[in-house]
Amino acid sequence: MALCLMLVFAACSHHNGRSIEDIRNASFDKKQISRGDNNPNRIVYEDDVDALMVSLFYGKTLKEINRVLGWDDSKMTETTNLLIENGMLSEKNGVYTPTVFVLPLKEGLALMEESNSIAKEIADGMIAQLGRFKALHDKMDISKQYSFHDLSFFYLSDIVLDMGQIRDVERLYLKKERPLRNGKQYYFSIMEKDTTRGEEALGIYGNQGLVNNDSIYIGVYGNTRFQKADWDDYKNKEMYCFSKNDFNILFNEFNKQFLPTLIDILEKNRAEFQKLYIDYGYSGKISFEEFFIWYYHLIYTEATNQLIKKGVIKKPESGVLYYQLKH
C-alpha cells in the first residue's frame, strides 16, 4: 500500500512528469449518477473540457493549460465560469479545483488495487447466500426459460450490487442526498480509460437505460457498452425479458437479500475509506460522499470480477447484457 500511495502523491503533485499534452491525448469516460432530468450542463461534454478538468486536478494553472488548448481568454473565462456556476469547479485565490470526481488512470489502478480485500469480503458474503438467491430466481417467471447461472451477471452484479442497490447504499451508508448543482442533483465523474483494453474506464460495470415508459424499461448492463456503434440498437440483441412479477421480486426481495450484509461490510471499513479519501488527495476538494460513491463502483466491479473468476457469475462474451423489465 505504501508504494501505491507514493505513486499517487507523485502523480498529483504540481511538478509531476505528466504533461498537459499527454492528458489531452488521453481518453476519458464521463459518467453520472442521477434520476429523471437531473443532468449536468452540456459544457462538461465539450471538446477539451475533460483535459481542462484533469489538468486542474493535477495542479496545472489556467495559463499553462491554455498554452496547450489554444483557447482565447474569453473562451477560457466562459468555460470556467460555467463550470463554477454548475458546481463542477471551484475557485479560491486564483486556484481552480474540480469539485467532481476526477480519476486519472494511474490513480485509478492504484485505487482498484486498494479495493481487493473489501471486494473479497463482499464476494465471499454473496457466495454464502447463493442458495437464497437461487431460491428467489426459482420464484420468478423467467426461471422457466433460463437458469440462475445464465442470469447470474445481471442478478449478482447489476441488481445486488449496482442498479438495484445504489440508492440503498446512499440512503443507509452515506445518509445524504446527491449534491445539488445549479438546481440539479447528481454525482459526476471523469475517469481515464486504457484504450488498449476495449472496456470502459477501469473496466467498471454500469447500467444504461435505453427505453423507459409507463410499462417497460429496457437497459444494457456491462463494461463494454459504448465500444460498438450499434450498442444501443437493442432490437437486434439477445434480450432477457422479466415479467412484472419478476420485477417485484428483483427490486423488493433480490436486492434486499444482501443489503444488511453489504452495509455491515461498508460500515466496518468506513475508516479505511476515509483514509483513502485523504491519502489520495480528495479531501478538501470534493465531498467524502462524492469520492465514496465512485470508489464503490471500483469495489463492486472488483467483487464482480472475483465472482467471475470463481465461476459463480457467468459473464456474457460480449461484456454486456440486454434486458427488459415490465413494471
N, C-alpha and C positions, 0 to 999 in steps of 0.2 A: 504493500500500500504506500509506503514511503516513496518508493520510486515513482509510482503513478502521480503522487502529489507534486513531486519535484518537476515532473514533465508538465503538469498543468500550470504550476506557478510560472515556469519559464515561458509557456505559451501565452499566458495572459499578461505578461509584462509588456510595458510600452516599448521596451527595447528588444522584444523577441525578434527572431530572424524571419518571421513570415512577412512578406511584402504585401502591400495593397494590391499589386498586380496579380499576385498568386491568389489572393482572396477573390478578386474579381473574376478570375478564370475558373474558380471552383463552382460546384453545383449545389444548390440548397433547396430543401423542401420547406414550404411554408404551410403550417397546419394550425387549425383552431379547434377548440372545444367549445361548442355553443349549441343553442337551440333556437329554432324559429328564424327570425330575421336579425338575430344578434350577430352581425357580421362586421369585420373591420373595414375601415375606409380603404378604397381601392389603391390609395397611394402606396401602400406597403407592397403591392404586386407590380409596381412599375419597374422598368429596367434599372438595374444597378442599385436599387434601394436595399436589397439584401447585402450587397458589397459594402454599402454605406454603414448599415447596422452592424455587420460583423467587424468591420474596421474600427468602429467606435467601441465595440466590445473589447477589442484588443488594446484600446487606449490611444488610437491614432487621432490626430486633430483634423478638423474640417479642412484646414489649409492643405495638409498632407493628402487627404483623400481627394480633394478637388483637383490636385495636380494629375491624378490618375484618371479620375472620372471625366475630367474635362468639362464640367458643368460651369455655367457662368454664375456670378454671385446671386442673381435673382432666383435661379432655379434651386440652388442650394438653400437659400433662405426660405423659399416657398415650401420645399420638401421638408426641411427640419421643422418648420412651424406647423405644418400639417401633421407630422408625426407626433409632435408635442401635444397639439390640440386633441389628437385621438388617443392619447395616453400610451403611446408606444416609445416615447423618448422623453428624457428629462434634461434640463439644462441648469447648471449651477456654476456661477463664476466662469462662464465660458467653456465649461466642460460638459460635453454631451454624452449621455449614458442611455443605452437601450433599457426599457422597462418591460420588455417581453423576454421570453426565454430564448437566448442565443446559444447554440451549441455547435462549435466547430468540430471537425472530425476527430482530431487528436483527443480533445477533452471528452468527446462522446464515447470513444473506445475505452478510455480510462474509466468513465462512469459506468459503462456496461460491465466492465470487469469488476467494479465495486459491487454490482448488483448480484453477483453469482450466489453468494451464500443465502441471501434473503430469498432469491428466486427458488433456491433448492428447498427452503422451508415451505414455500407456497406449493411447489410441485409435489413434495412429499405429503403435504396435507391433503392435496387433491387426490393423490393415489389412495390414501387411506379412506377416502369417501367414494371411491369409484362405484362400489356396489349400490350406493344410494342414487348416484347419478344415473346408473343403468336402469334402476327401478323407475325413475321418473321418465326416462326415454320409453320404457315399455308401456307407460300410460298414454303416450302420445299417438295420434293417428299416423304420423309419419313413420312410426316403427313398423308398420305393415309393409313398407317399401324398402326401408334402409335400416341397417344395423347401427348400433351405438357407435361402433368404430368408424363407420362411414361418415358420421356426423360429428365425430369427436373434436375435430378442429373448430367447428362452429360452436359446439356446446362448451368445451372447456376453455377455449381462448377468448372467443367473442362474448359469449353470454356470461360465463362465470368470472372472467377477469376484466373484460373491456366494456363493450356497449351495455351489457346487462347489469354492470356493477359500478360504473364510473360515478354515477350520481350518488350512490350509497357511500362510496369512498369519500366523496366530497362532503356528504351530509354527516357521516358518523366519524370520520377521521379528521378531515380538515375543519369541518364545522364552520365554514364560511362560504358566503356566496361568491360566485365568479366575479372577478374585478369589473367594475363599471368604467368603461372607456367611451367618453363622449356620448353617453346615453345608451351604449350597447354593452351587454355582459358577455364576456368570453375570455378564454385563455388563448394565447397565441405563441407560436414558436417558429424559429428559423434554425433549421438543422442542416448541417453539411452532410452530403452523402458521398459514398465511394462509388463513382460512376462505373467502375470495373465489375461491380457485383450484380448489376441488373436488379437491384432492390431499392426500396425506398430508404430514406436516411436511417442508418444503423440497423436496417432490417426490421424496423418497428412494424408490428401488425396494427392495422387500423380498419375502421369501418367507414364506408361511403354510401350514403343514401342515393338512389337513382330515381325512385318513384315513391311518392308519399301522398296518399289521398285518403278519403274517408273510409275506404275498405281494405286497401293493401299498402304494404311497404315493401319495396324491392331494394335490396342492398348488395354490396360486394364487400367481402372481408378478406384481408391478406396483406402481404407486404410487397406485392408487385403490381398494385392496382393501376398505376399510371404508365407502365412500361410499354404498353402496346396502344396503337392509335385507336383501336376499337374496344378499349377496355370497358366503356360504358354502354356498349351495344349488347345489353343483357338478353335480347330476344334470340340471339344466336349462341347462347351459352347454356351449359347444363345448369338447371335451376332446381334447388331443393325447395319444395312448397310446403309450408306449415299451415295447418288449419287454425281457426280461431281458438279451438280447444288447446292446440299446441302452443299458441301464443300466450294463453293464460298460464300454462304450466311453465313456459320458459321464463316469464317475467314476474311470476308470483311464487314459484317454487324452486325452479332450477337455480336462478341466481341467488336466492336467499339461502339455499342449502349450505353454501360455503362462506357466506358473508361473515358470521361470527368468528370463524377461524381466521379469515383474511384480516379482519380488523384487529384481532388479537396479535397477529404477526406484525402488522404495521405499528401498532402501539408499542410492542416490545422493542422495536427497532427505531423508535422516534428519535432517540438521542443520536443514533448513527446518521439518520437523515439530516438532522440539524447540523451535525459536524460537517457533513459533505457540503451542505448549503454554504457554510462559512469557508471551508477549505478550498472549494472550487471558485471562490470569489464572487458568489451571487448575493451574499448578504449586503444590504445597503443599496442594492441596485434593483432587485426585484423582490417581491414578497416570497416568504417561505412556501406559501401555497402554490404560487406560480412555478417555483422550482420543483416542488414535490410532484405536482400532477404530471409533469413531463418525465420526471425521473421514474414515476410509477409505470409509465409506458415502457421504459427500458426494463424495469423489473418484470412486468408480465410478459414481455417479449422473450426475455431470457428463460422465464419459467416455462413458457410455451415450447421453446427450443429444447429444453431439458426433457419435457414430456414427449416430444417428437423422437428424440434420441433413444428414449426408453421404450418406444413403440406404443405408448399409451395414446398418443394423438397421431392420427393419420392425416398428414398434410397433403393437400392437393398438389399434383405435379406442377400445375401452373402457378402455384403460390397463392391462388385466390379461390374463393368460394362464393357463388351467387345464390341468393335465397329470396324467397317471397314469404311474407308474413301476412295472414289475414287478421284484422283486428276490429 
